[in-house]
């Protein structure tokens, strides 16, 4: 009985450590990561945990020359970020995101999509 109790306490402790060290990472996006699409009107990303609406949390879209092409109107809601884009021409675009999670951890990343 003591072995089962000890094992259960150990498992619960490991689970709580994992939750405490959670970060907000990219779960999925629209347009999808690496996809080829017809010109979107916005880019939306879903993160793995809720975000703080602070200066650090951003979403930007860049053209091949590194120029920011989004409308700089990021909306942050729970675990999503959305930014509008003008009519994009045929090219490959890079999406850069930074996230400040409710747990206080900062993460960032990039992905690309192509407009046909």
Biotite code that builds the C-alpha atoms (Angstrom):
import biotite.structure as struc

atoms = struc.array([
    struc.Atom([0.000, 0.000, 0.000], chain_id="A", res_id=1, res_name="UNK", atom_name="CA", element="C"),
    struc.Atom([2.837, 2.408, 0.885], chain_id="A", res_id=2, res_name="UNK", atom_name="CA", element="C"),
    struc.Atom([4.522, 1.710, -2.445], chain_id="A", res_id=3, res_name="UNK", atom_name="CA", element="C"),
    struc.Atom([1.371, 2.660, -4.370], chain_id="A", res_id=4, res_name="UNK", atom_name="CA", element="C"),
    struc.Atom([0.952, 5.809, -2.291], chain_id="A", res_id=5, res_name="UNK", atom_name="CA", element="C"),
    struc.Atom([4.597, 6.785, -2.804], chain_id="A", res_id=6, res_name="UNK", atom_name="CA", element="C"),
    struc.Atom([4.332, 6.137, -6.536], chain_id="A", res_id=7, res_name="UNK", atom_name="CA", element="C"),
    struc.Atom([1.163, 8.239, -6.770], chain_id="A", res_id=8, res_name="UNK", atom_name="CA", element="C"),
    struc.Atom([2.827, 11.140, -4.926], chain_id="A", res_id=9, res_name="UNK", atom_name="CA", element="C"),
    struc.Atom([5.835, 10.874, -7.245], chain_id="A", res_id=10, res_name="UNK", atom_name="CA", element="C"),
    struc.Atom([3.656, 10.967, -10.383], chain_id="A", res_id=11, res_name="UNK", atom_name="CA", element="C"),
    struc.Atom([1.660, 13.953, -9.113], chain_id="A", res_id=12, res_name="UNK", atom_name="CA", element="C"),
    struc.Atom([4.871, 15.800, -8.245], chain_id="A", res_id=13, res_name="UNK", atom_name="CA", element="C"),
    struc.Atom([6.250, 15.246, -11.742], chain_id="A", res_id=14, res_name="UNK", atom_name="CA", element="C"),
    struc.Atom([2.986, 16.450, -13.275], chain_id="A", res_id=15, res_name="UNK", atom_name="CA", element="C"),
    struc.Atom([3.030, 19.647, -11.221], chain_id="A", res_id=16, res_name="UNK", atom_name="CA", element="C"),
    struc.Atom([6.653, 20.351, -12.176], chain_id="A", res_id=17, res_name="UNK", atom_name="CA", element="C"),
    struc.Atom([5.769, 19.957, -15.868], chain_id="A", res_id=18, res_name="UNK", atom_name="CA", element="C"),
    struc.Atom([2.852, 22.384, -15.532], chain_id="A", res_id=19, res_name="UNK", atom_name="CA", element="C"),
    struc.Atom([4.980, 24.918, -13.689], chain_id="A", res_id=20, res_name="UNK", atom_name="CA", element="C"),
    struc.Atom([7.566, 24.897, -16.467], chain_id="A", res_id=21, res_name="UNK", atom_name="CA", element="C"),
    struc.Atom([5.042, 25.292, -19.288], chain_id="A", res_id=22, res_name="UNK", atom_name="CA", element="C"),
    struc.Atom([5.632, 27.843, -22.016], chain_id="A", res_id=23, res_name="UNK", atom_name="CA", element="C"),
    struc.Atom([3.446, 29.294, -24.755], chain_id="A", res_id=24, res_name="UNK", atom_name="CA", element="C"),
    struc.Atom([4.524, 27.659, -28.009], chain_id="A", res_id=25, res_name="UNK", atom_name="CA", element="C"),
    struc.Atom([2.914, 27.786, -31.427], chain_id="A", res_id=26, res_name="UNK", atom_name="CA", element="C"),
    struc.Atom([0.144, 25.195, -31.624], chain_id="A", res_id=27, res_name="UNK", atom_name="CA", element="C"),
    struc.Atom([-1.105, 25.956, -35.138], chain_id="A", res_id=28, res_name="UNK", atom_name="CA", element="C"),
    struc.Atom([-1.625, 28.865, -37.505], chain_id="A", res_id=29, res_name="UNK", atom_name="CA", element="C"),
    struc.Atom([-3.759, 30.102, -40.373], chain_id="A", res_id=30, res_name="UNK", atom_name="CA", element="C"),
    struc.Atom([-2.324, 30.192, -42.986], chain_id="A", res_id=31, res_name="UNK", atom_name="CA", element="C"),
    struc.Atom([-0.805, 26.884, -41.995], chain_id="A", res_id=32, res_name="UNK", atom_name="CA", element="C"),
    struc.Atom([2.929, 26.686, -41.406], chain_id="A", res_id=33, res_name="UNK", atom_name="CA", element="C"),
    struc.Atom([4.692, 26.058, -44.740], chain_id="A", res_id=34, res_name="UNK", atom_name="CA", element="C"),
    struc.Atom([1.461, 26.180, -46.752], chain_id="A", res_id=35, res_name="UNK", atom_name="CA", element="C"),
    struc.Atom([0.747, 27.719, -50.141], chain_id="A", res_id=36, res_name="UNK", atom_name="CA", element="C"),
    struc.Atom([-2.442, 29.788, -50.095], chain_id="A", res_id=37, res_name="UNK", atom_name="CA", element="C"),
    struc.Atom([-4.495, 32.364, -51.944], chain_id="A", res_id=38, res_name="UNK", atom_name="CA", element="C"),
    struc.Atom([-3.786, 35.806, -50.430], chain_id="A", res_id=39, res_name="UNK", atom_name="CA", element="C"),
    struc.Atom([-5.115, 35.813, -46.840], chain_id="A", res_id=40, res_name="UNK", atom_name="CA", element="C"),
    struc.Atom([-6.640, 38.883, -45.182], chain_id="A", res_id=41, res_name="UNK", atom_name="CA", element="C"),
    struc.Atom([-5.142, 38.050, -41.800], chain_id="A", res_id=42, res_name="UNK", atom_name="CA", element="C"),
    struc.Atom([-2.671, 35.788, -40.057], chain_id="A", res_id=43, res_name="UNK", atom_name="CA", element="C"),
    struc.Atom([-3.788, 34.051, -36.880], chain_id="A", res_id=44, res_name="UNK", atom_name="CA", element="C"),
    struc.Atom([-1.734, 31.931, -34.510], chain_id="A", res_id=45, res_name="UNK", atom_name="CA", element="C"),
    struc.Atom([-2.930, 29.711, -31.676], chain_id="A", res_id=46, res_name="UNK", atom_name="CA", element="C"),
    struc.Atom([-0.543, 29.213, -28.780], chain_id="A", res_id=47, res_name="UNK", atom_name="CA", element="C"),
    struc.Atom([-0.380, 26.334, -26.305], chain_id="A", res_id=48, res_name="UNK", atom_name="CA", element="C"),
    struc.Atom([-1.317, 28.523, -23.334], chain_id="A", res_id=49, res_name="UNK", atom_name="CA", element="C"),
    struc.Atom([-2.895, 31.870, -22.517], chain_id="A", res_id=50, res_name="UNK", atom_name="CA", element="C"),
    struc.Atom([-0.934, 35.036, -23.212], chain_id="A", res_id=51, res_name="UNK", atom_name="CA", element="C"),
    struc.Atom([-0.359, 38.253, -21.337], chain_id="A", res_id=52, res_name="UNK", atom_name="CA", element="C"),
    struc.Atom([-1.281, 41.356, -23.296], chain_id="A", res_id=53, res_name="UNK", atom_name="CA", element="C"),
    struc.Atom([2.050, 43.078, -22.809], chain_id="A", res_id=54, res_name="UNK", atom_name="CA", element="C"),
    struc.Atom([4.507, 44.830, -25.089], chain_id="A", res_id=55, res_name="UNK", atom_name="CA", element="C"),
    struc.Atom([6.561, 41.641, -25.571], chain_id="A", res_id=56, res_name="UNK", atom_name="CA", element="C"),
    struc.Atom([3.672, 39.680, -27.138], chain_id="A", res_id=57, res_name="UNK", atom_name="CA", element="C"),
    struc.Atom([3.727, 40.458, -30.871], chain_id="A", res_id=58, res_name="UNK", atom_name="CA", element="C"),
    struc.Atom([2.816, 39.051, -34.283], chain_id="A", res_id=59, res_name="UNK", atom_name="CA", element="C"),
    struc.Atom([4.424, 40.398, -37.466], chain_id="A", res_id=60, res_name="UNK", atom_name="CA", element="C"),
    struc.Atom([4.472, 39.450, -41.162], chain_id="A", res_id=61, res_name="UNK", atom_name="CA", element="C"),
    struc.Atom([7.508, 40.199, -43.342], chain_id="A", res_id=62, res_name="UNK", atom_name="CA", element="C"),
    struc.Atom([8.147, 39.995, -47.091], chain_id="A", res_id=63, res_name="UNK", atom_name="CA", element="C"),
    struc.Atom([11.261, 38.412, -48.632], chain_id="A", res_id=64, res_name="UNK", atom_name="CA", element="C"),
    struc.Atom([13.182, 41.710, -48.285], chain_id="A", res_id=65, res_name="UNK", atom_name="CA", element="C"),
    struc.Atom([12.459, 41.880, -44.554], chain_id="A", res_id=66, res_name="UNK", atom_name="CA", element="C"),
    struc.Atom([9.858, 44.661, -44.785], chain_id="A", res_id=67, res_name="UNK", atom_name="CA", element="C"),
    struc.Atom([6.968, 44.428, -42.342], chain_id="A", res_id=68, res_name="UNK", atom_name="CA", element="C"),
    struc.Atom([3.803, 44.068, -44.447], chain_id="A", res_id=69, res_name="UNK", atom_name="CA", element="C"),
    struc.Atom([1.103, 43.571, -41.817], chain_id="A", res_id=70, res_name="UNK", atom_name="CA", element="C"),
    struc.Atom([-1.239, 46.371, -40.715], chain_id="A", res_id=71, res_name="UNK", atom_name="CA", element="C"),
    struc.Atom([0.239, 46.470, -37.179], chain_id="A", res_id=72, res_name="UNK", atom_name="CA", element="C"),
    struc.Atom([-3.184, 45.877, -35.632], chain_id="A", res_id=73, res_name="UNK", atom_name="CA", element="C"),
    struc.Atom([-2.442, 42.817, -33.514], chain_id="A", res_id=74, res_name="UNK", atom_name="CA", element="C"),
    struc.Atom([-5.313, 41.497, -31.425], chain_id="A", res_id=75, res_name="UNK", atom_name="CA", element="C"),
    struc.Atom([-4.465, 39.198, -28.525], chain_id="A", res_id=76, res_name="UNK", atom_name="CA", element="C"),
    struc.Atom([-7.241, 37.063, -27.096], chain_id="A", res_id=77, res_name="UNK", atom_name="CA", element="C"),
    struc.Atom([-6.534, 34.345, -24.530], chain_id="A", res_id=78, res_name="UNK", atom_name="CA", element="C"),
    struc.Atom([-4.160, 32.044, -26.459], chain_id="A", res_id=79, res_name="UNK", atom_name="CA", element="C"),
    struc.Atom([-4.484, 33.559, -29.949], chain_id="A", res_id=80, res_name="UNK", atom_name="CA", element="C"),
    struc.Atom([-2.890, 36.441, -31.815], chain_id="A", res_id=81, res_name="UNK", atom_name="CA", element="C"),
    struc.Atom([-4.280, 37.899, -35.045], chain_id="A", res_id=82, res_name="UNK", atom_name="CA", element="C"),
    struc.Atom([-2.901, 40.562, -37.381], chain_id="A", res_id=83, res_name="UNK", atom_name="CA", element="C"),
    struc.Atom([-4.443, 41.918, -40.596], chain_id="A", res_id=84, res_name="UNK", atom_name="CA", element="C"),
    struc.Atom([-2.529, 42.022, -43.862], chain_id="A", res_id=85, res_name="UNK", atom_name="CA", element="C"),
    struc.Atom([-3.193, 43.969, -47.058], chain_id="A", res_id=86, res_name="UNK", atom_name="CA", element="C"),
    struc.Atom([-3.679, 42.078, -50.323], chain_id="A", res_id=87, res_name="UNK", atom_name="CA", element="C"),
    struc.Atom([-0.421, 40.164, -50.527], chain_id="A", res_id=88, res_name="UNK", atom_name="CA", element="C"),
    struc.Atom([1.236, 39.475, -53.865], chain_id="A", res_id=89, res_name="UNK", atom_name="CA", element="C"),
    struc.Atom([2.634, 36.125, -54.945], chain_id="A", res_id=90, res_name="UNK", atom_name="CA", element="C"),
    struc.Atom([5.674, 35.531, -52.735], chain_id="A", res_id=91, res_name="UNK", atom_name="CA", element="C"),
    struc.Atom([6.883, 33.799, -49.599], chain_id="A", res_id=92, res_name="UNK", atom_name="CA", element="C"),
    struc.Atom([6.237, 35.567, -46.289], chain_id="A", res_id=93, res_name="UNK", atom_name="CA", element="C"),
    struc.Atom([7.720, 35.101, -42.845], chain_id="A", res_id=94, res_name="UNK", atom_name="CA", element="C"),
    struc.Atom([5.604, 35.323, -39.711], chain_id="A", res_id=95, res_name="UNK", atom_name="CA", element="C"),
    struc.Atom([7.462, 36.240, -36.525], chain_id="A", res_id=96, res_name="UNK", atom_name="CA", element="C"),
    struc.Atom([5.831, 35.861, -33.121], chain_id="A", res_id=97, res_name="UNK", atom_name="CA", element="C"),
    struc.Atom([6.835, 36.580, -29.546], chain_id="A", res_id=98, res_name="UNK", atom_name="CA", element="C"),
    struc.Atom([4.732, 35.417, -26.641], chain_id="A", res_id=99, res_name="UNK", atom_name="CA", element="C"),
    struc.Atom([4.662, 36.300, -22.963], chain_id="A", res_id=100, res_name="UNK", atom_name="CA", element="C"),
    struc.Atom([2.669, 33.519, -21.337], chain_id="A", res_id=101, res_name="UNK", atom_name="CA", element="C"),
    struc.Atom([0.530, 33.976, -18.239], chain_id="A", res_id=102, res_name="UNK", atom_name="CA", element="C"),
    struc.Atom([3.168, 31.942, -16.394], chain_id="A", res_id=103, res_name="UNK", atom_name="CA", element="C"),
    struc.Atom([5.696, 34.699, -17.177], chain_id="A", res_id=104, res_name="UNK", atom_name="CA", element="C"),
    struc.Atom([7.852, 32.747, -19.637], chain_id="A", res_id=105, res_name="UNK", atom_name="CA", element="C"),
    struc.Atom([8.837, 34.330, -22.961], chain_id="A", res_id=106, res_name="UNK", atom_name="CA", element="C"),
    struc.Atom([9.043, 32.383, -26.222], chain_id="A", res_id=107, res_name="UNK", atom_name="CA", element="C"),
    struc.Atom([9.442, 33.361, -29.859], chain_id="A", res_id=108, res_name="UNK", atom_name="CA", element="C"),
    struc.Atom([9.569, 31.804, -33.281], chain_id="A", res_id=109, res_name="UNK", atom_name="CA", element="C"),
    struc.Atom([9.022, 32.173, -36.996], chain_id="A", res_id=110, res_name="UNK", atom_name="CA", element="C"),
    struc.Atom([7.352, 30.278, -39.807], chain_id="A", res_id=111, res_name="UNK", atom_name="CA", element="C"),
    struc.Atom([6.728, 30.828, -43.498], chain_id="A", res_id=112, res_name="UNK", atom_name="CA", element="C"),
    struc.Atom([3.825, 30.585, -45.901], chain_id="A", res_id=113, res_name="UNK", atom_name="CA", element="C"),
    struc.Atom([3.612, 31.242, -49.634], chain_id="A", res_id=114, res_name="UNK", atom_name="CA", element="C"),
    struc.Atom([0.973, 33.188, -51.540], chain_id="A", res_id=115, res_name="UNK", atom_name="CA", element="C"),
    struc.Atom([0.368, 31.823, -55.047], chain_id="A", res_id=116, res_name="UNK", atom_name="CA", element="C"),
])
